[in-house]
Every structure is written in structure tokens, then in C-alpha cells.
Amino acid sequence: MPIRTSVVGASTSDTKSFSTPTISARRDQPPRSDRYAIFFFANYMNDVEEVSLNFPGVEYAGGEEKWIAAEAPKGHPDWNSGGTYRHANATALEYDKDMQFRLNSWSYDYSRFTKPFYYGRAERGMVFILMFNKTFSQNDQIRFSLFKFKVPRHPRPAWDFQYVINKVEEDREYGFKGRLVWKRFVSAQDCLKEHEKWQSESTVEGN
């Protein structure tokens, strides 16, 4: 459901739960045992108050959990107007030798998120909160992406996410569940409470 921040009033709020259609790996030939699959979900925003993605995370290995304002800075050799953040327990995806387009495959070493949700500050005092029922496991994982193709000319980032199947196996089903909350921004702690409320109603898979 597209939400246009330029026409939605500040008092408007909405909550949507969603899940992927079941993903089943079935091919004429079995996939390679070391082959992963990335499913990328793009969310192009209209004007926002802050470009960053915000989530509980760590800035380095063994670091204390804190609020991270992720701005997808330059630095990685494959950087192209943004980048991807992985869970604290996840490892980087290895590239195939013949992979040329790495925009959605690489991820920052740090910062990393510790809880499977993020929020972004939209215009008119609104907040966009996106949460998931899993973080990272040996089977699959969620990753957060921020791309700034229109920034700074326009404050219109892409607040995206990825669902990654770490090792595709034939005749096996995969998928995830999530919830989107659109409401007036109160505080980071209030966003955390929205996640905790949903978490108490469901089960978060992974570490």
C-alpha cells in the first residue's frame, strides 16, 4: 500500500501486517549448495524530516546496544548512493566471481542491528516503522537497506529491506512476516514499544 506523505495528514495513523507468499525452491536442476537468494523490497519515500534509518544495534563487535542512526555513508568499494545493514550475528554474503552488479549484495561490517525493526522520520511529524518476525538464522535473514539516489537534491530516500535465503534448497519453503506502522512520531522508545507489542503477539525467529 503506497503512502504519500505529502497528502496524509499528521493525525492519520495506520497499521498493516503482511507476509510473503510462500517461496518454494523448485528447479529442473537442484541449486548449488552454496547459492543464496536475495529478495529486495523497495520503498521510495516522498519528502522526509530525516533521511536515516534508526534501529537498536551495535557499532562494533561486542559493543553495547544503542540507537543507531544509519545514514549509509561512503567507504565500501561497492557503495552506490547507499548500502545495507545486517544483523549483529550475520556474516557478509560472499560474491560469485562473475557477479558484476553488487548493489544489493554487499553490506556494512558495522553498524549492525540487534532487533528486527527500524523506523524513519517522515514529514509532518509522522514515523514509518517496519518490523519483522525474524533476524538471522542459518536458513535465512532480514537485512535493512538505505539508498539516497535523490538525496541531497530532494529529501526522498529509499527505506528498503531484504529477505535473504542463505542456502537455497530444493523443495523447501521459505518466507517471513512483518508489520508496518504509520503514526505520529512520539519517541524512539515509543517505536520500540510498537515492536515489542507485536513481538509479544507473535514469535521472532533467529537470534
C-alpha positions, 0 to 999 in steps of 0.5 A: 500500500503506497503512502504519500506523505505529502497528502496524509495528514499528521493525525492519520495513523495506520497499521498493516501486517503482511507476509510473503507468499510462500517461496518454494525452491523448485528447479529442473536442476537442484541449486548449488549448495552454496547459492543464496537468494536475495529478495529486495523490497523497495520503498521510495519515500516522498519528502522526509524530516530525516533521511536515516534509518534508526534501529537498536544495534551495535557499532562494533563487535561486542559493543553495547546496544544503542540507537543507531542512526544509519545514514549509509555513508561512503567507504565500501568499494561497492557503495552506490548512493547507499548500502545495507545493514545486517544483523549483529550475528550475520556474516557478509554474503560472499560474491560469485566471481562473475557477479558484476552488479553488487548493489544489493549484495554487499553490506556494512561490517558495522553498524549492525542491528540487534532487533528486527525493526527500524523506523524513519522520520517522515514529514509532518511529524509522522514515523514509518516503522517496519518490523519483522518476525525474524533476524538471522538464522542459518536458513535465512535473514532480514537485512535493512537497506538505505539508498539516497539516489535523490538525496541531497537534491530532494529529501526522498530516500529509499527505506528498503529491506531484504529477505535473504535465503542463505542456502537455497534448497530444493523443495523447501519453503521459505518466507517471513512476516512483518508489520508496518506502522504509520503514526505520529512520531512520539519517541524512539522508545515509543517505536520500540514499544510498537515492536515489542507489542507485536513481538509479544503477539507473535514469535521472532525467529533467529537470534 
